[in-house]
Amino acid sequence: MTITAVQNNMLTPFIEETIKSLQEMAGYQASAGDIFEDKVEDFRFKGYAIAAKTYGNMNMIILLHNYIETALAIGNRLRLNILNESNELTEINDEMQAALAEWGNTAIGRATQSLETLKLGIRFDPPYFILNTDNMEPLLKNVRNIISVPIHVEEVGRFYFNLLIIDKNKCKEGASPKIQTTEKIMIVDDSKFIRLSLKRFFSEMGYTNIVEAENGREAVEKHAAEKPAIVFMDVVMPELRGDEALEKIRETDKETPIVMLSSVTDQTIIDKCDQLGVKGYIVKPLTGEDGPGKLKAFL
């Protein structure tokens, strides 16, 4: 089949970084098979997936899509190499999810950083798990076609990269706010290092009026006191999670744009944030090379 240049540019870094991280983290050799098109009506959930939605110039859902047996084999090898855990798990429990999330987040994070340099006009929601068919069905609702690439893993089997191409007219993307350099920007993250890096990125763009908060509860208090023009807030934090802080802020403020910072997270949290009204998501990690660009897209 023939795929567009943009679709090929999307697929290539994800395939390359997934194979590379699989070798580095799990010690498995892998190779990509031929691209083919799946029929939407015949597409079936294979048992475990990490999904990342895109929006902008192309609206898609990227699936790192595994058979359960493949996910377990990779997860157990990750546990052995990273945690020195030699006992093999036989189900996708919390520990197994954590191991697979680390691999998936590394691959997706590296690939999205590569895509930033191509300036395709595509942004990413944070990746999330799909663990059953019920969570898969809503994703297929507006899908036009599916592009798939098998990844063959030595000694294990195969998994797939799927690009689910969806109707752009049925996806939402709000207009970016125009934030002036004199207005306040609030950054919320429990990591002092992350806050420092964000401040430096904003400073490079001329924004120096920065308000900091190190947990969700402090974010709610400082939002009320400082009235920032925009908020960049982590999801996983002590005191109050980012979605919980967002909920409290929205009780009194429906308008201030809030951008969530996250890596792999739960789809229920993403849905909650969407319902409460967020301007968008930035997938961590942010580097000196891509961080300013990701932030600037919302300014």
Residue pairs with C-beta under 8 A, 6 or more apart in sequence:
1 35
1 36
1 37
1 147
3 11
3 35
3 147
6 57
6 58
6 120
7 58
7 147
7 163
7 165
9 115
9 118
9 120
10 54
10 58
10 60
10 62
10 115
10 120
10 122
10 163
11 35
11 147
11 149
11 161
11 163
13 110
13 111
13 114
13 115
14 62
14 64
14 107
14 108
14 111
14 161
15 32
15 149
15 151
15 161
16 111
17 106
17 107
17 108
17 110
17 111
17 114
18 30
18 64
18 107
18 111
18 151
18 161
19 30
19 31
19 32
19 151
20 107
20 110
21 103
21 106
21 107
21 110
22 28
22 30
22 74
22 103
22 107
22 153
23 29
23 30
25 78
25 81
25 82
25 102
25 103
25 106
26 74
26 77
26 78
26 81
26 103
27 77
27 81
28 74
28 77
28 153
28 154
28 155
28 156
29 153
29 154
30 151
30 152
30 153
30 154
31 151
31 152
32 149
32 150
32 151
32 152
33 149
33 150
33 151
33 152
33 158
34 149
34 150
35 147
35 148
35 149
36 147
36 148
36 149
37 145
37 146
37 147
37 148
38 145
38 146
38 147
38 148
38 162
39 146
40 140
40 143
40 144
40 145
40 146
43 140
43 143
43 146
43 162
45 130
45 132
45 133
45 136
46 65
46 66
46 67
46 68
46 159
46 160
47 66
47 67
47 68
47 71
48 65
48 66
48 67
48 68
48 71
48 92
48 100
48 129
48 130
48 131
49 63
49 64
49 65
49 66
49 129
49 130
49 136
50 63
50 64
50 100
50 101
50 104
50 108
50 127
50 128
50 129
50 130
50 264
51 61
51 62
51 63
51 64
51 127
51 128
51 129
51 130
51 139
51 267
52 61
52 62
52 108
52 112
52 124
52 125
52 126
52 127
52 128
52 283
53 59
53 60
53 61
53 62
53 124
53 125
54 60
54 61
54 62
54 122
54 123
54 124
54 125
55 122
55 123
55 125
55 171
55 172
55 173
56 120
56 121
56 122
56 123
56 173
57 120
57 121
57 122
58 120
58 122
58 165
58 168
59 165
59 166
59 167
59 168
59 171
60 163
60 164
60 165
60 166
61 139
61 143
61 162
61 163
61 164
61 166
62 108
62 161
62 162
62 163
62 164
63 130
63 160
63 161
63 162
63 164
64 104
64 107
64 108
64 159
64 161
65 159
65 160
65 161
65 162
66 74
66 159
66 160
67 157
67 158
67 159
68 92
69 157
70 153
70 156
70 157
70 158
70 159
71 92
71 96
71 100
71 159
72 88
72 89
72 90
72 91
72 92
72 96
73 153
73 156
73 157
74 100
74 103
74 153
74 156
75 89
75 92
75 96
75 99
75 100
76 88
76 89
76 96
78 99
78 100
78 102
78 103
79 85
79 89
79 95
79 96
79 99
80 86
82 99
82 102
83 99
89 95
89 96
92 100
92 131
97 129
101 129
101 263
101 264
104 127
104 264
105 127
105 263
105 264
108 124
108 127
108 264
108 283
109 263
109 283
109 284
109 285
112 124
112 283
113 287
113 289
113 290
115 122
116 289
116 290
116 293
116 294
117 289
117 290
123 280
123 281
123 297
124 281
124 283
125 270
125 280
125 281
125 283
126 235
126 260
126 262
126 263
126 264
126 265
126 270
126 281
126 283
127 263
127 264
127 265
127 283
128 264
128 265
128 266
128 267
128 270
129 264
129 266
129 267
130 136
130 139
130 267
135 267
139 164
140 164
142 166
142 167
142 170
142 171
143 164
143 165
143 166
144 165
144 166
144 167
145 165
146 162
146 163
146 164
146 165
147 162
147 163
147 165
148 160
148 161
148 162
148 163
149 160
149 161
150 158
150 159
150 160
151 158
151 159
151 160
151 161
152 158
153 159
173 280
174 279
174 280
176 279
176 297
176 298
176 299
177 229
177 230
177 257
177 279
177 298
177 299
178 299
179 185
179 207
179 229
179 230
179 298
179 299
180 229
181 205
181 206
181 207
181 208
181 209
182 209
183 209
183 228
183 229
183 230
184 209
184 210
184 211
184 226
184 227
184 228
184 229
185 202
185 207
185 209
185 210
185 211
185 228
185 229
185 230
185 231
185 232
186 210
186 211
186 212
186 213
186 219
186 222
186 223
186 226
186 228
186 230
186 231
186 232
186 233
187 195
187 198
187 199
187 202
187 210
187 211
187 212
187 213
187 231
187 232
187 233
188 212
188 213
188 214
188 215
188 216
188 218
188 219
188 231
188 232
188 233
188 234
188 237
188 242
188 245
189 195
189 198
189 214
189 233
189 234
189 237
189 261
190 214
190 215
190 234
190 237
190 238
191 234
192 214
194 234
194 261
194 284
195 212
195 214
197 286
197 288
197 291
198 232
198 286
198 291
198 295
199 210
199 212
201 286
201 288
201 291
201 292
201 295
202 208
202 210
202 295
204 292
205 292
205 295
205 296
205 299
207 299
211 222
211 226
211 228
212 222
213 219
213 221
213 222
214 237
215 237
215 238
215 239
215 240
216 233
216 237
216 238
216 239
216 240
216 241
216 242
216 244
216 245
217 239
217 240
217 245
218 239
219 231
219 233
219 240
219 242
219 245
219 249
220 240
220 245
220 248
220 249
222 228
223 231
223 249
223 253
223 256
224 252
228 256
229 256
229 257
230 256
230 257
230 258
230 259
230 279
230 298
230 299
231 249
231 256
231 257
231 258
231 259
232 258
232 259
232 261
232 282
232 295
232 298
233 242
233 245
233 246
233 258
233 259
233 260
233 261
234 242
234 260
234 261
234 262
235 241
235 242
235 243
235 260
235 261
235 262
235 265
235 269
235 273
236 242
236 262
236 265
237 245
240 248
241 269
242 260
242 261
242 262
242 273
243 260
243 269
243 272
243 273
243 276
246 258
246 260
246 273
246 276
246 278
247 272
247 276
249 256
249 258
250 276
250 277
254 277
257 279
257 298
258 277
258 278
258 279
259 278
259 279
259 280
259 281
259 282
259 298
260 273
260 278
260 280
260 281
260 282
261 281
261 282
261 284
262 281
262 282
262 283
262 284
263 283
263 284
263 285
270 281
273 281
279 298
280 298
282 294
282 295
282 298
286 294
286 295
